[in-house]
Amino acid sequence: MLDLLFPPRCPFCRGILKDSEKLICARCMKELPWTPEAAQRQKFRHVEVCVSPLYYEGEVRRSLLRYKFGGLSVYAPKYARLLEDCIRRNGLEFDLIAWAPLGRKRLKKRGYDQGKLLAQELSGSLQIPCPQLLVKTADNPPQSGTGSAEKRRANVAGVYRIVDPALVKDQRVLLVDDIVTTGATISECARVLKAAGAKSVCAAALARSRFG
């Protein structure tokens, strides 16, 4: 009945999904800017590897903007399935799942933490714990309007801290995010996790910059 009243839609083009289409529509499955195998893996400071199934452009960019700023948190389960497939194909191994948390002001304004939703969805499907490992201690400006990679690194320096070092000691951690461009945010989170005793940190983001 709910499907009749509110038919499931593709999170990218927003077209109504056919019965045979589960996550996204057939057209988007074919035409979205998927990252080729050679471009799925990136290396950032303090991060062993970061994998991403899509480039942050076109329908992917518009979809993620709706997810982050348009209240469409319902996209999280479908995004997470795409992330899970990329994680499995790249053979990432980890003991805990984490995310880069929003600051209090932005969380209050948005009503949800988009990274946390993705992490929780992955936790459920992969059966891997997802405790809150990090908190944000400052409401710094959004990374998207900060500018160069150097300015982005400076913008996030020192804004995260560990909830409890005992949670991460000797653990392999997967950091989850929606978008990765310069890698400044995940690098800073990984630095804090490793300083608290994490054995290793890998990362996964739904979309990456083509030129990052």
C-alpha positions in Angstrom: 0.0 0.0 0.0 2.8 2.4 0.9 4.5 1.6 -2.4 1.3 2.5 -4.2 1.0 5.8 -2.4 4.7 6.6 -2.3 6.4 4.6 -5.1 10.1 4.0 -4.5 12.3 6.4 -6.5 15.8 6.3 -7.8 17.9 8.5 -5.4 19.8 9.9 -8.3 17.4 10.8 -11.1 14.3 10.5 -8.9 12.5 8.4 -11.4 10.0 5.8 -10.2 11.7 2.4 -9.8 10.3 -0.6 -11.6 9.7 -3.9 -9.7 12.9 -5.3 -11.1 15.0 -2.3 -10.0 16.0 -2.5 -6.3 18.5 0.3 -5.5 18.7 2.6 -8.5 17.1 2.7 -12.0 18.6 0.9 -15.0 19.4 4.2 -16.7 21.4 5.5 -13.7 23.1 2.1 -13.2 24.4 2.5 -16.8 25.0 6.2 -17.0 26.2 7.4 -13.5 29.9 8.5 -13.3 31.1 5.2 -11.7 34.7 5.2 -10.8 36.7 2.7 -12.8 38.5 0.0 -10.8 41.8 1.8 -11.1 40.4 5.0 -9.6 38.4 3.5 -6.7 41.3 3.5 -4.3 42.9 6.7 -3.0 45.6 7.3 -0.4 45.5 10.1 2.1 47.6 11.0 5.2 47.0 8.6 8.1 44.6 6.5 5.9 45.7 3.2 4.4 43.2 3.4 1.6 39.9 5.2 0.8 37.5 3.7 -1.7 34.6 5.3 -3.6 32.2 3.9 -6.2 31.2 7.2 -7.8 32.5 10.5 -8.9 31.0 13.6 -7.3 29.4 15.2 -10.4 26.1 15.4 -12.3 23.3 13.4 -10.8 25.5 12.1 -8.0 26.3 15.6 -6.9 22.7 16.7 -7.0 21.5 13.6 -5.2 24.1 14.1 -2.4 23.1 17.8 -2.0 19.5 16.7 -1.5 20.6 14.1 1.0 22.7 16.6 3.0 20.7 19.8 2.7 17.3 18.8 1.4 16.2 16.5 4.3 16.3 13.3 2.1 17.9 11.1 4.7 15.9 8.2 3.2 18.7 7.9 0.6 21.0 6.5 3.3 20.1 2.8 2.9 20.6 2.8 -0.9 23.8 4.8 -0.6 25.1 2.3 2.0 24.4 -0.7 -0.3 26.5 0.9 -3.0 29.2 1.6 -0.5 29.1 -2.0 0.8 29.6 -3.4 -2.6 32.6 -1.2 -3.2 34.1 -2.1 0.2 33.6 -5.8 -0.5 35.1 -5.6 -4.0 38.2 -3.8 -2.6 38.7 -6.3 0.2 38.8 -3.9 3.1 39.1 -5.5 6.5 38.1 -3.7 9.7 36.8 -4.3 13.3 34.8 -1.0 13.8 32.9 1.5 11.7 33.2 5.2 12.4 32.2 8.5 10.9 33.3 12.2 11.0 30.6 13.7 13.2 28.8 17.0 12.7 29.2 19.8 15.1 26.3 20.6 17.5 25.0 23.7 15.5 25.0 22.0 12.2 23.4 18.8 13.6 20.6 20.9 15.2 20.0 22.7 12.0 20.0 19.6 9.8 18.3 17.2 12.2 20.5 14.3 11.3 24.2 13.4 10.7 24.5 12.1 7.2 27.8 10.3 7.9 26.3 8.6 10.9 23.3 7.3 9.0 25.6 5.7 6.4 27.8 4.2 9.1 24.8 2.7 10.9 23.4 1.2 7.7 26.7 -0.4 6.9 27.0 -1.7 10.5 23.7 -3.4 10.2 24.4 -5.1 6.9 28.0 -6.0 7.6 27.4 -7.0 11.3 30.3 -4.9 12.5 30.0 -2.6 15.5 29.5 1.2 15.0 30.0 2.9 18.3 30.6 6.7 18.4 34.3 7.0 18.4 34.7 10.7 17.6 33.1 13.9 18.7 33.5 17.3 17.1 34.5 20.0 19.5 34.2 23.1 17.3 31.6 24.4 14.8 34.1 25.3 12.1 33.1 26.6 8.6 31.9 23.9 6.1 34.7 22.4 4.1 33.0 23.0 0.8 33.5 26.8 1.1 37.0 26.7 2.6 39.1 26.8 -0.6 42.4 25.1 -1.2 43.6 21.8 0.2 45.9 23.6 2.7 43.0 25.7 3.9 40.8 22.7 4.3 43.5 20.9 6.4 43.8 24.0 8.6 40.0 24.3 8.9 39.6 20.8 10.5 42.9 20.7 12.5 42.1 19.9 16.1 38.3 19.9 15.9 37.8 16.2 16.6 38.6 14.2 19.8 38.2 10.5 20.8 35.2 9.6 23.0 37.1 6.8 24.7 40.6 5.6 23.7 39.8 2.1 25.1 37.3 1.7 22.3 39.9 2.1 19.5 43.1 0.6 20.9 44.5 -2.1 18.6 41.3 -1.9 16.4 41.1 -1.6 12.6 38.7 1.2 11.9 36.7 2.0 8.8 35.8 5.7 8.4 32.7 6.4 6.4 31.8 9.7 4.7 29.5 10.8 1.9 32.0 12.8 -0.1 35.8 12.9 -0.2 37.6 15.7 -2.1 41.0 16.6 -0.7 40.8 14.0 2.1 41.4 16.7 4.8 38.5 15.6 7.1 39.2 11.8 7.0 42.9 12.4 7.4 42.3 14.5 10.5 39.9 11.9 11.9 42.4 9.1 11.1 45.2 11.0 12.8 43.1 11.3 16.0 42.1 7.6 15.9 45.7 6.5 15.4 47.0 8.7 18.1 44.5 7.0 20.4 45.9 3.6 19.5 43.9 2.4 16.4 45.9 -0.3 14.6 44.9 1.0 11.2 42.3 3.3 9.5 40.8 2.8 6.1 37.9 4.8 4.6 35.0 4.7 2.2 33.0 7.5 0.7 30.1 7.3 -1.7 31.6 9.8 -4.1 35.1 11.3 -4.7 36.4 14.3 -6.7 37.6 13.3 -10.2 40.7 15.3 -9.8 41.4 14.6 -6.1 
